[in-house]
Amino acid sequence: MNQIIYLLRHGETVLNTQGRYQGELDSPLTAIGIEQVQQNADMLKSLIGDSQQWQVFSSPLGRALQSTEIICNTMGYDFNNVQQDNRLAEVAVGDWAGLTTKEIEHTWPTLLDQTDHYNWFFNAPNGESYDAVVSRLTDWLDSIKDVPKVIVISHGLTGRILRGIYADLAKEDALKLDVSQDVFFKLTHKNIQNISLAFDDFY
């Protein structure tokens, strides 16, 4: 079976604009975030053909569902048929949820020792480990292995790790993958293709 997975991230949220880490918290999309999702939805619609041939999966968090509803409306897919899956939720950052980097550095300075811009999330008190995220996303990928056409709406860090698992990337490489909100990804044959307005078909 030649499986195709389109992976999208939710649009910009109010907490994104404040530089606050969301994790399992939630925040509505901004006007820009809605525009980002609509742009991606329009491009996705032009790529998929008949939307009824696809199965749509979403993180159950509100910002992902708000984005999923826009995508479904655009491509003519019944939002009620979306399969919400907790395994697609954003990485939990525990006690750091809702805080800025400066606030975290001030309260937990030693926890950021020996970390970098890409892996420090996993030092959060009561947060989720990288291995735990890999486990749930690997389980999700295995659960859809017989679904030929998949559209999935998730989150920035979760999406990085999901692509890393799919393409057999090392942790340090997976965590450096693009998380822009104006791009989405086509996953086929263990390859990942970025799709945005710069994509050849959209000049």
N, C-alpha and C positions, 0 to 999 in steps of 0.2 A: 504493500500500500504506500502510495506517495502522499504522506501527510503534509498539510500546510497549516502552520500556526501563525496568525497575526497577533502580535503582542502590543498593546497600547497602555500608556500611563494616563492616569487622570490629569485634568488640567490644573493650572495654577490655583492655589487656595489662599484664603486670607492668611492662614498661619505661614504659608510659604513666603508671602510678602513681608512678614514680620521676622523672618529668619528663625522661626521656631520649629523644632523637630516635632513631628506629629506622632509617629508610631501608630498606636492604636487609637489615639485621639482623633477627633474629626473637625472639619472646617469646611465651609461651603466654597464652591468655586468663585473666583473673581470674574469680572466681565472679561478680562483677558483670558482667564482659564476657560471660560465658555467658548470664546473665539478659537482657542487652540484645539479644543475637542472637536468643534464644528469643522475646522480645517482638516483635521485628521480623518473625521468621519466622511467628509466629501471625497477625500482621496481613497479611502478604504472602499467606499461604495463603487468607485470606478474600477476597482481591481477584482472584486469578488464575484461579479455576476449575480446569480439568483441568491438572495440572502437566505432563502428557506433551505438551501443546501448546507448551511453552516450551523454549527452549535456555538452559542455564545456563553462564556463563563466570566464571572466577575468576582472580585473581592467583595465581601459584604459591607465594607466600610462606606460611609455616606458619600465621600468625595468620588469614590470609584463608581458607585451606583448612579450618582448624578451624571457622571461622564458616560456611563453605559446607556443611560436613558436617551441622551442626545444622539449617541451612535445608533441605537436601535431605531429611533424616529427617522434618522437620515436614511438608513438603508432599508426601511420598511420591514423591520423585524419586531415581533411581539415581545415587548419587554418582560411580559409575564413568563416567557419561555426561557429567560436567562437563568442559568444555573449558578447560584451564589455558592462560593466555596471558601470556607475559612482558611484553607491552605494557601490562598492567594492574597491574604491580608498583608499589610505592611509589616516589616520587621518591628517587633516590640522593643522600644528603647526604655522601658521600665521607668525609673525615677526621673529620667531626662525628658520625658514627654512634655511638650509645651514650653521647654526652655530654649534659650539661645546658646550658642557656643560660649559666649562670654560668661553667662550665668553658670554653665557647666564647669568651665575652667576655674571660676572663682570658688565654687563649692567642693569640687572633686579634683583638685589640681594633680594629685599623684596618679589618678586613674588614667590620665592621658599620657603618662610616661610610656615610652616604648611603643607608641602608636603613631599612625600617620593619618592623613586626610581621609583615607579610604576605609580603615578598619576600626577606628576608634568607637564606632557605634556599639560594638560588641563588648565593650567594657562597662556598659550601663548597669548600675545596680538594679537587680530584678528584671533585667532585660533578657532578650533572647540571644542565644549563642549562634554563631555562624553554622555550626553543625546541625543545630535544631532546625534552622531555616532550610538548609540543604535537604534534610530528611523529609520535611513536609512537602517541599516542592518536587523532589524526586518521586515521592508517592503520588502527587498530583499528575505529573507527566506520565507515570506508569498507568494511571487510571484512565487516561485519554488516548492511550497508544493505538486503540482501534477506531478512533474517530478521525475520519479523513480530513475534515475541514473545520478548523477551530479558530475562533476569535476570543481573545482573553484580555480583560481590562484589569490592570493591577496597579502597582506602585513603583516608585523610583528604585529603592534599594532591593525590594523583592524582584523587580524586573531584571536588575543586573544579575542577581544570583541565579534566576531562572535561565537566563541566556547562557550564563557560565556553565551550568549543569548541561544544558542542551548541547553546547559546543565543546564539552570536555575541557574547559579552561581551568587553569590553576586559580586558587582563591585570589591571589594578588592581581591577576589579570581580570577576573570577573568583576571585582570591585572598582575597576577603573573604566568600565563600560559607560557609554553615553546614557544620561538620564534626562535629556532635554524633553520638554513637554510639547514641542512642536515637531516631533519625529516619532515614528513607530517602526515596528520591526517585522520582517517576514522570516520565519524559521522553516527551512526545508533542508532535508538531507544533511543535517548537522551543520548547515551554514546559516549565517545571519546576515540579512540585508537591511540596511537602514533606508527608510522611505520618508521623504519630506518634500517640501516644495522644490528643493534642489534636485530631486529625483528626475531622471531623464524624461519620464513620461509626462511630467508636469511643467515643462518649460513653456 
